[in-house]
Amino acid sequence: MTDREAACSCGQLRLGCRGEPVLISMCHCLECQRRTGSVFGVQAWFASAQVDPARGLAKQFVRQADSGRRVIFSFCPECGGTVFWTAALRPDLIAIAVGAFADPNFGKPGHSLWESRKHPWTGSIGGPDMKRLA
């Protein structure tokens, strides 16, 4: 079993998990673009039982997703880095920002969401084996 730790930029907020993610996805929605400051977000979804309780202080931001459901983001109040979140659509899973693992060998996304909001030049990133979810 694989043990991993995700952390914010300053290291104050940390989250450990065990095993492989249920799925890794790439989201092109405008809110993920704003949250990451990039043109998409990449997240690893783990079953709640695979994730240890967060260590450090976390502040939460709740927003309504484009789907109309709630998403609760947990971020560091010191550096502002979003480390993990939960979505009403999948209450049994916890999403962890892949970048928070700081591991260049972390698996690649197998799913792509909100492609209608995708920047055209990112087309080659997903590759032909990417499953389109939106």
PyMOL commands that set and color helices and strands:
alter all, ss='L'
color gray80, all
select helices_A, chain A and resi 30-36+48-50+98-101+115-117+120-126
alter helices_A, ss='H'
color red, helices_A
select strands_A, chain A and resi 3-7+14-18+23-27+41-47+59-64+70-75+82-87+93-97+111-113+131-132
alter strands_A, ss='S'
color yellow, strands_A
deselect
rebuild
show_as cartoon
